[in-house]
Amino acid sequence: MESAGPKVILERLKDEPSPDVLATDPYAKEEIAVEKYLWCLAALQLQNMENSLVPNQGVGPLLSLPTMFRQPKRVLELYSNLAEVYQLSAIYPKSHISYLTVRKPLPSLPLPSNIHPLVVPSAGFLPLPYATGSFNLIRCAALPSHLPASKIQPILRDLLRMLAPGGILELRLIDSTPVRATMGPRLRAWFEERLLLNLEKGFLCSRPLALLPGWVKDCGFRVLEGGERQKDLVAQRLRLPACAHPKESESRHTSLHSLRRKSRQDTAKRSTLEYNKQNGITGNSTRATDFAAVFEDPAEEAASAEGKALQGELAALVARGLWRDSWGALVDKGPTVGRDMIWWWDDPEIVRECWDYGTVFECGTMFAFKE
Protein backbone atom coordinates (compact mmCIF):
# COMPACT_ATOMS: atom_id res chain seq x y z
CA MET A 1 0.00 0.00 0.00
CA GLU A 2 2.79 2.44 0.85
CA SER A 3 4.13 2.35 -2.71
CA ALA A 4 0.72 2.58 -4.42
CA GLY A 5 -0.10 5.62 -6.52
CA PRO A 6 -3.42 7.50 -6.82
CA LYS A 7 -4.71 5.30 -9.65
CA VAL A 8 -4.18 2.05 -7.75
CA ILE A 9 -5.68 3.48 -4.57
CA LEU A 10 -8.77 4.66 -6.44
CA GLU A 11 -9.23 1.23 -8.03
CA ARG A 12 -9.05 -0.45 -4.62
CA LEU A 13 -11.51 1.99 -3.06
CA LYS A 14 -14.01 1.44 -5.89
CA ASP A 15 -13.61 -2.34 -5.94
CA GLU A 16 -16.77 -4.14 -4.77
CA PRO A 17 -16.92 -7.77 -3.61
CA SER A 18 -19.16 -10.29 -5.30
CA PRO A 19 -22.46 -11.14 -3.55
CA ASP A 20 -21.32 -14.76 -3.30
CA VAL A 21 -18.33 -13.79 -1.16
CA LEU A 22 -20.50 -11.76 1.20
CA ALA A 23 -23.04 -14.57 1.45
CA THR A 24 -20.55 -17.34 2.23
CA ASP A 25 -18.06 -15.56 4.49
CA PRO A 26 -19.52 -14.10 7.73
CA TYR A 27 -16.49 -11.86 8.22
CA ALA A 28 -16.10 -10.70 4.63
CA LYS A 29 -18.04 -7.44 4.97
CA GLU A 30 -16.04 -6.26 7.99
CA GLU A 31 -12.73 -7.40 6.51
CA ILE A 32 -13.42 -5.50 3.29
CA ALA A 33 -14.39 -2.40 5.27
CA VAL A 34 -11.06 -2.52 7.13
CA GLU A 35 -9.13 -2.98 3.89
CA LYS A 36 -10.92 -0.10 2.17
CA TYR A 37 -10.26 2.21 5.07
CA LEU A 38 -6.60 1.23 4.94
CA TRP A 39 -6.57 2.41 1.33
CA CYS A 40 -8.25 5.63 2.44
CA LEU A 41 -5.47 6.16 4.99
CA ALA A 42 -2.89 5.35 2.33
CA ALA A 43 -4.26 8.22 0.25
CA LEU A 44 -3.81 10.59 3.19
CA GLN A 45 -0.27 9.34 3.73
CA LEU A 46 0.50 9.88 0.06
CA GLN A 47 -0.76 13.44 0.37
CA ASN A 48 1.58 14.06 3.31
CA MET A 49 4.53 12.73 1.30
CA GLU A 50 3.63 14.96 -1.65
CA ASN A 51 3.70 18.03 0.59
CA SER A 52 7.12 17.28 2.07
CA LEU A 53 10.37 18.59 0.65
CA VAL A 54 12.44 16.27 2.87
CA PRO A 55 11.82 12.56 2.08
CA ASN A 56 10.78 10.37 5.01
CA GLN A 57 10.88 13.30 7.42
CA GLY A 58 7.17 14.04 7.55
CA VAL A 59 5.36 17.23 6.65
CA GLY A 60 6.53 20.65 7.74
CA PRO A 61 5.14 20.92 11.30
CA LEU A 62 6.37 17.45 12.23
CA LEU A 63 9.96 18.50 11.59
CA SER A 64 9.88 20.74 14.67
CA LEU A 65 8.57 18.01 16.97
CA PRO A 66 10.84 15.91 19.20
CA THR A 67 12.67 13.00 17.56
CA MET A 68 10.72 10.75 19.94
CA PHE A 69 7.61 11.41 17.85
CA ARG A 70 9.17 9.84 14.78
CA GLN A 71 10.37 6.73 16.66
CA PRO A 72 8.20 6.40 19.81
CA LYS A 73 8.84 3.43 22.09
CA ARG A 74 5.30 3.14 23.42
CA VAL A 75 2.17 4.22 21.53
CA LEU A 76 -1.55 4.26 22.37
CA GLU A 77 -4.27 4.20 19.70
CA LEU A 78 -7.52 5.30 21.35
CA TYR A 79 -11.06 4.39 20.17
CA SER A 80 -10.01 4.25 16.51
CA ASN A 81 -10.83 2.11 13.50
CA LEU A 82 -8.95 -1.19 13.34
CA ALA A 83 -7.35 -0.02 10.09
CA GLU A 84 -5.63 2.79 12.00
CA VAL A 85 -3.86 0.18 14.12
CA TYR A 86 -2.63 -1.77 11.12
CA GLN A 87 -1.26 1.42 9.59
CA LEU A 88 0.34 2.43 12.88
CA SER A 89 2.06 -0.94 13.16
CA ALA A 90 3.50 -0.50 9.67
CA ILE A 91 4.77 3.00 10.49
CA TYR A 92 6.28 1.99 13.85
CA PRO A 93 7.14 -1.73 13.56
CA LYS A 94 9.50 -1.63 16.56
CA SER A 95 7.12 0.22 18.88
CA HIS A 96 4.94 -1.33 21.60
CA ILE A 97 1.43 -0.27 20.52
CA SER A 98 -1.53 -0.42 22.91
CA TYR A 99 -5.00 -0.34 21.38
CA LEU A 100 -7.92 0.69 23.59
CA THR A 101 -11.17 -0.06 21.79
CA VAL A 102 -14.87 -0.66 22.34
CA ARG A 103 -14.98 -3.26 19.56
CA LYS A 104 -13.48 -6.71 19.61
CA PRO A 105 -10.85 -7.23 16.89
CA LEU A 106 -11.98 -9.48 14.05
CA PRO A 107 -10.98 -13.10 14.72
CA SER A 108 -10.30 -13.58 11.02
CA LEU A 109 -7.73 -10.75 10.95
CA PRO A 110 -4.70 -11.50 13.12
CA LEU A 111 -3.12 -8.44 14.70
CA PRO A 112 0.59 -7.71 14.24
CA SER A 113 2.77 -8.91 17.10
CA ASN A 114 3.48 -5.38 18.37
CA ILE A 115 -0.24 -4.57 18.82
CA HIS A 116 -1.72 -5.15 22.28
CA PRO A 117 -5.52 -4.64 22.30
CA LEU A 118 -7.69 -3.98 25.33
CA VAL A 119 -11.47 -4.05 24.86
CA VAL A 120 -13.64 -1.93 27.18
CA PRO A 121 -17.47 -1.92 27.40
CA SER A 122 -17.82 1.74 26.41
CA ALA A 123 -15.74 4.84 25.83
CA GLY A 124 -15.11 7.46 28.48
CA PHE A 125 -14.49 5.49 31.68
CA LEU A 126 -11.89 7.19 33.87
CA PRO A 127 -9.16 6.78 34.78
CA LEU A 128 -7.94 5.04 31.64
CA PRO A 129 -6.26 1.71 32.47
CA TYR A 130 -2.66 2.78 31.89
CA ALA A 131 0.10 4.04 34.16
CA THR A 132 1.23 7.63 34.47
CA GLY A 133 3.91 8.60 31.95
CA SER A 134 3.62 5.32 30.06
CA PHE A 135 3.34 6.57 26.44
CA ASN A 136 5.45 8.62 24.05
CA LEU A 137 2.66 9.01 21.48
CA ILE A 138 -1.14 8.89 21.82
CA ARG A 139 -3.28 8.98 18.66
CA CYS A 140 -7.04 9.56 18.47
CA ALA A 141 -8.69 9.58 15.06
CA ALA A 142 -12.37 9.89 16.04
CA LEU A 143 -12.53 11.04 19.66
CA PRO A 144 -15.41 13.59 19.37
CA SER A 145 -17.86 11.03 17.97
CA HIS A 146 -17.25 8.59 20.83
CA LEU A 147 -17.80 10.89 23.81
CA PRO A 148 -20.26 13.55 24.98
CA ALA A 149 -18.68 16.98 24.82
CA SER A 150 -18.64 17.22 28.62
CA LYS A 151 -16.35 14.16 28.87
CA ILE A 152 -13.76 15.24 26.34
CA GLN A 153 -11.75 17.53 28.62
CA PRO A 154 -11.56 14.96 31.47
CA ILE A 155 -10.30 12.42 28.93
CA LEU A 156 -7.74 14.90 27.63
CA ARG A 157 -6.45 15.51 31.16
CA ASP A 158 -6.04 11.77 31.68
CA LEU A 159 -4.19 11.48 28.37
CA LEU A 160 -1.84 14.21 29.59
CA ARG A 161 -1.24 12.13 32.72
CA MET A 162 -0.37 9.06 30.66
CA LEU A 163 2.11 10.85 28.41
CA ALA A 164 5.79 10.88 29.28
CA PRO A 165 7.46 14.33 29.30
CA GLY A 166 7.91 15.33 25.67
CA GLY A 167 5.21 12.86 24.60
CA ILE A 168 2.88 13.76 21.74
CA LEU A 169 -0.91 13.78 21.44
CA GLU A 170 -2.11 13.52 17.82
CA LEU A 171 -5.78 14.23 17.11
CA ARG A 172 -7.43 13.94 13.71
CA LEU A 173 -10.57 16.07 13.52
CA ILE A 174 -13.35 16.28 10.96
CA ASP A 175 -16.59 18.16 11.55
CA SER A 176 -19.92 16.37 11.41
CA THR A 177 -21.00 18.43 8.38
CA PRO A 178 -19.21 20.05 5.44
CA VAL A 179 -18.11 23.67 5.61
CA ARG A 180 -21.42 25.46 6.09
CA ALA A 181 -20.86 28.15 3.49
CA THR A 182 -20.44 25.45 0.83
CA MET A 183 -23.59 23.46 1.61
CA GLY A 184 -26.72 23.60 -0.52
CA PRO A 185 -30.28 23.27 0.82
CA ARG A 186 -30.70 19.58 -0.09
CA LEU A 187 -27.51 18.52 1.67
CA ARG A 188 -28.26 20.73 4.65
CA ALA A 189 -31.70 19.12 4.98
CA TRP A 190 -30.18 15.63 4.77
CA PHE A 191 -27.83 16.34 7.68
CA GLU A 192 -30.58 17.93 9.75
CA GLU A 193 -32.90 14.96 9.22
CA ARG A 194 -30.37 12.13 9.48
CA LEU A 195 -27.55 13.21 11.79
CA LEU A 196 -27.69 16.49 13.69
CA LEU A 197 -30.60 15.54 15.95
CA ASN A 198 -28.74 12.39 17.01
CA LEU A 199 -25.68 14.46 17.88
CA GLU A 200 -27.82 16.72 20.06
CA LYS A 201 -29.40 13.72 21.79
CA GLY A 202 -25.95 12.39 22.63
CA PHE A 203 -24.57 15.83 23.59
CA LEU A 204 -21.77 15.34 21.07
CA CYS A 205 -19.49 18.06 19.73
CA SER A 206 -20.50 18.62 16.11
CA ARG A 207 -17.69 21.09 15.32
CA PRO A 208 -14.51 19.63 16.84
CA LEU A 209 -12.23 21.58 14.48
CA ALA A 210 -13.41 24.81 16.08
CA LEU A 211 -13.62 23.67 19.71
CA LEU A 212 -11.17 20.87 20.51
CA PRO A 213 -7.92 22.78 19.89
CA GLY A 214 -8.85 25.28 22.62
CA TRP A 215 -9.90 22.49 24.98
CA VAL A 216 -6.59 20.69 24.45
CA LYS A 217 -4.69 23.85 25.30
CA ASP A 218 -6.84 24.50 28.38
CA CYS A 219 -6.05 20.99 29.67
CA GLY A 220 -2.34 21.75 29.97
CA PHE A 221 -0.92 20.62 26.64
CA ARG A 222 1.42 22.75 24.62
CA VAL A 223 -0.15 22.88 21.17
CA LEU A 224 1.95 23.05 18.02
CA GLU A 225 0.76 26.13 16.15
CA GLY A 226 0.82 26.49 12.38
CA GLY A 227 -1.17 27.94 9.51
CA GLU A 228 -0.34 30.87 7.29
CA ARG A 229 0.18 33.16 10.29
CA GLN A 230 1.67 30.43 12.52
CA LYS A 231 -1.23 30.86 14.99
CA ASP A 232 -3.58 28.06 13.96
CA LEU A 233 -3.89 25.37 16.66
CA VAL A 234 -4.71 22.79 13.96
CA ALA A 235 -1.28 22.27 12.42
CA GLN A 236 -2.48 20.50 9.27
CA ARG A 237 -5.69 21.24 7.38
CA LEU A 238 -7.09 19.68 4.22
CA ARG A 239 -10.11 20.64 2.15
CA LEU A 240 -11.76 17.53 0.78
CA PRO A 241 -14.35 17.85 -2.01
CA ALA A 242 -17.67 16.20 -1.25
CA CYS A 243 -18.05 14.87 -4.79
CA ALA A 244 -16.20 14.36 -8.03
CA HIS A 245 -17.41 15.80 -11.32
CA PRO A 246 -20.88 14.33 -12.02
CA LYS A 247 -21.12 11.91 -14.91
CA GLU A 248 -23.59 14.03 -16.87
CA SER A 249 -22.45 16.84 -19.11
CA GLU A 250 -21.63 19.87 -17.00
CA SER A 251 -22.89 22.25 -19.68
CA ARG A 252 -26.46 21.02 -19.20
CA HIS A 253 -26.40 22.02 -15.55
CA THR A 254 -24.28 25.15 -15.53
CA SER A 255 -25.23 27.42 -12.66
CA LEU A 256 -23.94 30.53 -10.95
CA HIS A 257 -22.47 28.33 -8.24
CA SER A 258 -20.67 26.24 -10.86
CA LEU A 259 -19.17 29.34 -12.46
CA ARG A 260 -18.05 30.69 -9.11
CA ARG A 261 -16.58 27.29 -8.25
CA LYS A 262 -14.60 27.17 -11.49
CA SER A 263 -13.34 30.70 -10.90
CA ARG A 264 -12.14 29.79 -7.41
CA GLN A 265 -10.39 26.67 -8.71
CA ASP A 266 -8.65 28.57 -11.51
CA THR A 267 -7.48 31.24 -9.08
CA ALA A 268 -6.21 28.79 -6.46
CA LYS A 269 -4.63 26.27 -8.82
CA ARG A 270 -0.95 25.54 -8.25
CA SER A 271 1.51 22.71 -8.67
CA THR A 272 2.74 20.59 -5.79
CA LEU A 273 6.26 21.96 -6.26
CA GLU A 274 5.05 25.55 -5.95
CA TYR A 275 3.05 24.62 -2.86
CA ASN A 276 6.09 22.96 -1.27
CA LYS A 277 8.28 25.99 -1.98
CA GLN A 278 5.77 28.22 -0.21
CA ASN A 279 5.11 25.97 2.78
CA GLY A 280 7.59 23.13 3.19
CA ILE A 281 10.77 25.19 3.45
CA THR A 282 9.36 27.24 6.31
CA GLY A 283 8.02 24.17 8.06
CA ASN A 284 4.45 25.18 7.31
CA SER A 285 2.12 22.85 5.43
CA THR A 286 -0.85 23.82 7.47
CA ARG A 287 -3.15 25.94 5.34
CA ALA A 288 -6.40 24.32 4.31
CA THR A 289 -5.31 22.82 1.01
CA ASP A 290 -7.41 21.47 -1.80
CA PHE A 291 -6.90 17.71 -1.64
CA ALA A 292 -7.81 17.33 -5.31
CA ALA A 293 -4.67 19.27 -6.23
CA VAL A 294 -2.11 17.43 -4.13
CA PHE A 295 -1.38 14.70 -6.65
CA GLU A 296 -0.58 17.15 -9.43
CA ASP A 297 2.54 16.38 -11.45
CA PRO A 298 3.02 18.93 -14.22
CA ALA A 299 5.00 16.42 -16.31
CA GLU A 300 2.49 13.59 -16.11
CA GLU A 301 -1.18 12.74 -15.62
CA ALA A 302 -2.29 15.76 -13.59
CA ALA A 303 -2.05 17.92 -16.71
CA SER A 304 -4.58 15.75 -18.50
CA ALA A 305 -8.33 15.71 -18.07
CA GLU A 306 -8.15 12.05 -17.08
CA GLY A 307 -5.64 12.80 -14.35
CA LYS A 308 -7.73 15.62 -12.94
CA ALA A 309 -10.83 13.42 -12.93
CA LEU A 310 -8.88 10.72 -11.08
CA GLN A 311 -7.70 13.21 -8.47
CA GLY A 312 -11.18 14.58 -7.89
CA GLU A 313 -12.78 11.15 -7.58
CA LEU A 314 -10.12 9.92 -5.18
CA ALA A 315 -10.40 13.05 -3.06
CA ALA A 316 -14.18 12.66 -2.79
CA LEU A 317 -13.91 9.01 -1.74
CA VAL A 318 -11.36 9.90 0.92
CA ALA A 319 -13.62 12.66 2.24
CA ARG A 320 -16.54 10.25 2.49
CA GLY A 321 -14.38 7.59 4.12
CA LEU A 322 -13.05 9.89 6.83
CA TRP A 323 -16.46 11.41 7.53
CA ARG A 324 -18.19 8.02 7.57
CA ASP A 325 -15.62 6.54 9.96
CA SER A 326 -16.16 9.38 12.44
CA TRP A 327 -19.89 10.07 12.14
CA GLY A 328 -21.48 7.33 10.03
CA ALA A 329 -22.54 5.18 12.98
CA LEU A 330 -24.75 8.03 14.21
CA VAL A 331 -26.74 8.44 10.97
CA ASP A 332 -30.40 7.40 10.89
CA LYS A 333 -30.73 4.59 8.39
CA GLY A 334 -34.43 4.78 7.59
CA PRO A 335 -35.95 3.52 4.30
CA THR A 336 -36.22 5.99 1.43
CA VAL A 337 -37.96 5.47 -1.92
CA GLY A 338 -38.56 1.80 -1.18
CA ARG A 339 -34.97 1.01 -0.23
CA ASP A 340 -32.36 1.89 2.35
CA MET A 341 -30.76 5.00 0.89
CA ILE A 342 -28.43 5.61 3.80
CA TRP A 343 -25.80 8.05 2.59
CA TRP A 344 -26.16 11.48 1.06
CA TRP A 345 -23.99 10.46 -1.90
CA ASP A 346 -26.65 7.90 -2.85
CA ASP A 347 -28.90 10.77 -3.93
CA PRO A 348 -27.93 12.05 -7.43
CA GLU A 349 -29.63 15.39 -6.81
CA ILE A 350 -27.55 15.99 -3.67
CA VAL A 351 -24.38 15.01 -5.52
CA ARG A 352 -25.20 17.46 -8.31
CA GLU A 353 -25.88 20.16 -5.74
CA CYS A 354 -22.54 19.46 -4.03
CA TRP A 355 -20.77 20.00 -7.35
CA ASP A 356 -22.67 23.21 -8.07
CA TYR A 357 -21.98 24.64 -4.61
CA GLY A 358 -18.38 23.42 -4.42
CA THR A 359 -19.15 21.56 -1.18
CA VAL A 360 -16.07 20.64 0.85
CA PHE A 361 -15.25 18.91 4.11
CA GLU A 362 -12.41 20.23 6.20
CA CYS A 363 -10.20 17.72 7.96
CA GLY A 364 -7.43 18.66 10.36
CA THR A 365 -4.71 17.06 12.44
CA MET A 366 -3.42 18.78 15.54
CA PHE A 367 -0.34 17.95 17.58
CA ALA A 368 0.16 18.77 21.25
CA PHE A 369 2.85 17.67 23.64
CA LYS A 370 3.55 17.38 27.34
CA GLU A 371 6.33 19.64 28.48
N, C-alpha and C positions, 0 to 999 in steps of 0.2 A: 504493500500500500504506500509506503513512504516514497517509492520511486515512481508512482503512477502520476500521469499528467492529467489535465482537465478532461480530455476526451474519454480516457479510461474511467475516471471517477464518475463522470456523467452516465456512462453506459451501465456501470454497476448500480448507481442509484435508481436508474429507470428499469432495471431488470426485474421482472416479476416471476415468481415461481409458478409452476404448473399446478392446477387444482389437485391432481393426483398426489403430488408431494405433500400438500397441506392436509389432504384427507388421510394419508397413511402414516404420517409422522406427527405425533402429538406435540413435539417440541419445535417443529419446523417453523411455525409462524414467529415464535419468539427468537429463535436463532437467526432468522432472516432479518428481523428488526434490529438485532444487535449488530449484525454485519453491515446493514445499510447505514446505521448511525456511525459505525467506524469509518465508512467512506465519507460521510458528512464531516467528521472530524478531520479526516485526511485532507479534505478541501480547505478547511480552515488553516491547517498546518502549512499547506502549500502556499496559501496567501501570506502567512507570516514569513516564509522563506523568500517570497518574491519581494517583500518590502524590507529586506535586510541587505545591507551592503557588505556585511562581514559574514561569510559562510559559517554555519553551525554555531553562531554566537547569539542567535535570537534577535528579535526586533529591537529597535532603538532603546526603549525604556529598560529592557531587561539587561542591557549592557551595564547600567549603573547599579544594579542590584548585587548583593554579596555573591561571591563565587559559590557559596553553599547552595544557592538557589538552583544553579545549573547541575550540581551533583549532590543532592541531599541524601543523607544517610537514612533518615526515617521520614516517611510521607504518609499523610492521611487523606483519603478520598472520602468526602462526606455526602451521603444521600444522593449520589449521582448515578447515572445510567451505567450499566455494566460495561458498555463499550468504552466509557471513560477510563475504566480500570485497565482494560486491555491496552489502550493507547499509552496510559501512564507506565505500565510495565515495560512497554517497548522503548519509551523514552529514557526510563531509569532502570535498566535491567539489574543493576547491582544494589538498588535501594530496597529497604524493607518497607513494604507498602501495606498499610492497614486500610481496610475498606468497611466503613460503617454504613449499613444499608437497612432499609425496611423490607427489602425483597430478598428472598432466598435465591442464590445463584442457580442458574440452570444446571441440572445434573448432567445434561448432555454436552455441556461446554466446560471442560476442565480449566480451572484457573491456573495461570502461571505460578511457578513455585515461590516467587517473591511476593505474592498477594496473600493477605491474611484477612479473610472476611469475618465480620461480626454482625449478625442479624439481630435487630431490635424490633419490638412490637410496633412502635410508632416513632416518628421524629419529634425531637424537642425535649426529651427527658434530660434533666440535669441533676448532678454533673455528668458530663460525658465520661464513658468508662476508660479513660486513659490518664496516665500520670502527668503531673506538672512538668513542663519542659521536655516533653518526650518526642516532639516532632520538629523537623527543620522546614517542612513545607506542608501546608494544609490547603487542599483544593476543594472548592464547592462550585458545581456547575449549575445548580438549580435550587439554591437555598430558599429564595422567596416564595416559591410555589409549594414548599413542604411545611412551612410554619406560618402561624398567624403573625401579623406584624409586631404584636406586643412581645413575642418570644424571640425575635431576631436579635435584639441587643443583648439579652442574657446569654444567648448562644455565642455571640461574638466575644463576649467577655470570657467565656469558658474556653473558646479557641485561643484567645490571647494567653490564658493560663497554660495551655498545653504546648504552646510554642516555646522552643528554646530561644535564648537571646540571639537576635539576628535572623530568626526564622521568618518565613514568608507566608502570608495568607493570600491566596489567589481566588478571586471571585469572578465568575462569568455571569453577566447580567443581560437579560433581554426583557423588555417590557411586555405586558400581557396583550397589548395592541400595537399596531403600527404607529408611526409618528402621526399625531392627530391631524396636523395640517395637510397630510397627504392622503387622508382617508375620504372616500366617497360615501354617499348616504347608504347605499346597499351594504357595503362592508361594515359601516358603523352600526347599522341595524343588526347585522349578523352577530357582532360581538356583544351588543347589548342583550340580545335574546338568548344567546348560547353560552356566554362566558361570564360577563361582568357581574351578573347577579350572584352567581356561585362564588365569585371572589369576595363579594360583600358578605355573603352568608358565612364564609370561613374567616373573615377579617384578615384577608391576605393583602399584601402590598402589591398593587397593580402596576406601580411605576418604580421599580427598584433602581433603575438607572439614575433617577432624580434623587432618591431618598437614601439608599444604602451607603453611598460613599460618605455622607455626613455622619451616619450612624457608626460606621467603622471608625472614623476619626474620633468621635465622641467616646468610644469604648477604650481608647488608649493606644490604638495603633498609630504608627507613623505611615501616612499614605504617600505613595509615590505619585507625584503630580506630573502632568504632561499637558498635551494639547498645544494649540498654536501659541498660546500665551504662557505655557508652562504652569497653568493654574488649575487645570482640569483634574479632578480626583479620579476620573476613569482614564487610565493611562492609554488604553487602546480602544478605539471606536471604529465600528464598521457600519456602513449603510448597505442593507441587503434588500434588493428589489423583491416585492411580493409576487411578481409574476414575470415570466419571459414574454417576448412578443407574441401576441395571439396568432393562431394559425391563419385566421382570415386575413384578407387584404386590408392593410391599415388605411388605405385611401377611402374605403367605403365607410369608415367610422371616424374620420378625422374630426377632432373637436378642439376647442380652445385649450383644454387641458393638455391634449396631445401636443399641440404646437408649443405650448409653454414648456412641456417636458423636453421636447427635442431641443429647444433653445437652451435650457439648462444643461443638457448633456453636452451640446456642442461647446458651450462656454467652459464647462468643467473638465473636458476631455484632456488627458495627458498620458504620456507613456509611463511605464513602471520606472524606467531609468530616471526620468525627470522627477518623478515623485520621490525616489530614493535620494536624489541629490538635494531636494528641498528638506527632507525629513530625516533620513537615515544618518547623515553625517553629524547632525546636531543631536543625535540620540532621541529624536522625536518622530514617532510614527503614529501619533495619537489622534490626529484629526479624524473626523467621521468620514471615512473614505468610501467611495462607491465600489462595492465588491465586484461588480460586473467589469470593472476596468483593471483589476489587479493582475489578470493573466495576460495582459497585452504584451505582445512581442512585435515591435515594428517590422522585424525582418520575416515574420512567419504568419501564422494563421489569424492573429488578432486584426491584421489589416484587411482581411477578407470578410465578406458578409457572413460566411459560414462560421468563421471563428467568433465573430461578435455574437451570433445567435447561440453558439455553444456556451460562451461566457455567461450570457444572460440567463439561459436555462439552468445552468449549474448554480448560479447565484441564487435563483429563486428556490431551487430545491434545497439548498443549504439553509436559506431563511426559514422555510417551512419546517425543516428537520429540527433546527434549534428551537423554534417557537413551540413545536409540537412536543418536544421532549420536556420543556419546562411547564407548559400550560395545557397540553392536550388532554391530560387525564381529568381536567376540571370542566371540559366542554360537555354540554347537554347533547346527547346522541339520539334525539327523537326522530321519528320517521318523517320524511318529507317527500312529497310527490310519489307516494307508494313505495318508497325505498329508504334506506338509511343513508341520507346525504349528510354525512357528518361534518366534513371540512368545508371551509369557505371556498377553497380552490376547486371543489366539485361543481360549483355553480358558474357556468360560462359567463353569465351576465356580471357577476362579481369580478371575475378575472378580467373581463374587458374593462370594467370600471377601474380596476387597479392599474391597468396599463394607461388609461386616459388620465388618471390623476397622478401618475408617477408614485404610487404607494410604496413606501419603504419601511422596513423594520430597522431599528437601531440596536446593535449588539455591542456590548462593551466588556472589557476585562480590566479589573482593577487589581493592583498589587499593594499590599500593606505589610509592614514588618514590625517585629517586636524589638525595641531598642535594648 
